[in-house]
Amino acid sequence: MVLWVIRRCEASKPRPEAGGGAMNGFFCMGRGCTNATVRHLTAFSGGSTIYFFKNNMLWRFAFFWLGIYASGLGFILGLLGTSVHIRRFQIGEEATLYGVYYSAIHRIASRDYSQEQINAWAPAEVDQILWEEKIQRINPFVAVIDGVVVGYTDIQPSGYIDHFFVSGNRPRQGIGANLMGVIHQEAAQRGITELTSDVSLTAQPFFSKFGFHVVEHRFPKRRGVVIPNALMRKILACST
Ligand SMILES: CC(C)(COP(=O)(O)OP(=O)(O)OC[C@H]1O[C@@H](n2cnc3c(N)ncnc32)[C@H](O)[C@@H]1OP(=O)(O)O)[C@@H](O)C(=O)NCCC(=O)NCCS
């Protein structure tokens, strides 16, 4: 609603005052943009004056304040506790995990790969039997928020991480970090001394952040298409 009002103000083209300085168009003039509208926006933005400069400054000011409010709200909601619960995958969740895999690749990894690579990596139609076998074999941990599976990963007895995916609807919310924490716990419990994974271009900064380093750049093919990645490794503290 507020953004609609802002748009309308912008569309009404504030009439420039003589002088051409920064205060030009201080009021929004024209149809649908009364001073009451301005007051409404002002109140919404926390009592700060909104200036109708030229070159769409209204947008920038409005977004600035709305951004502050949104991050404040996000922070409070965070404190109230949207917690990530991590548990073992359960039989019957294979299709859900394909949804996570698909959205992670199509919505996050797509920034580093072409559409052809993305489609080869995560096709819309997948062989369900093969997928179910794969997921049951790697026996992943899943991350759950409010009953919804939002990510998953696995660790094999060798320390190899085969899959590591966070839903495309939930990037950069700490879900990957939580999953990585569980991988490390599990490795410590099982006496695993090194972690390895073939890591996508997209996930390499994330893995680096957790102490992995690139051992080798690789160019594997999926469904006939090359999808570059890198073998990454992390040496864990030796168990005595
Ligand atoms: C890589 C991936 C698993 C990360 O999961 P995530 O939940 O978004 O990661 P987090 O929010 O826990 O990130 C923790 C920290 O890692 C780093 N990080 C995460 N993603 C990053 C990125 N794309 N670029 C740089 N740093 C990144 C940041 O330091 C981040 O902390 P910050 O957000 O406070 O800056 C997720 O982006 C993903 O599924 N990507 C697409 C699929 C893929 O490539 N999977 C890997 C196959 S091997």
The ligand as an ORCA input file, in Angstrom:
! r2SCAN-3c Opt
* xyz 0 1
  C      25.926    -23.062     -0.392
  C      24.660    -23.142      0.473
  C      24.470    -24.554      0.951
  C      24.824    -22.191      1.668
  O      23.685    -22.315      2.518
  P      23.102    -21.040      3.320
  O      22.078    -21.537      4.272
  O      22.679    -20.008      2.342
  O      24.393    -20.536      4.094
  P      24.429    -19.737      5.480
  O      23.342    -18.739      5.521
  O      24.505    -20.704      6.605
  O      25.835    -18.998      5.321
  C      26.810    -18.995      6.342
  C      27.954    -18.140      5.867
  O      28.601    -18.742      4.737
  C      29.007    -17.705      3.829
  N      28.258    -17.813      2.568
  C      27.117    -18.491      2.337
  N      26.767    -18.383      1.040
  C      27.679    -17.594      0.468
  C      27.854    -17.084     -0.841
  N      27.035    -17.391     -1.844
  N      28.918    -16.282     -1.082
  C      29.773    -15.949     -0.105
  N      29.660    -16.394      1.178
  C      28.640    -17.209      1.440
  C      28.688    -16.383      4.497
  O      29.808    -15.988      5.255
  C      27.533    -16.764      5.393
  O      27.388    -15.915      6.500
  P      26.591    -14.503      6.310
  O      25.327    -14.787      5.554
  O      26.363    -14.078      7.728
  O      27.535    -13.626      5.565
  C      23.409    -22.697     -0.342
  O      23.661    -21.407     -0.837
  C      23.047    -23.573     -1.503
  O      22.294    -24.535     -1.358
  N      23.540    -23.238     -2.718
  C      23.105    -23.808     -3.963
  C      23.342    -25.288     -4.100
  C      24.785    -25.666     -4.057
  O      25.603    -25.132     -4.767
  N      25.061    -26.629     -3.159
  C      26.356    -27.132     -2.961
  C      26.591    -28.335     -3.799
  S      28.196    -28.950     -3.372
*
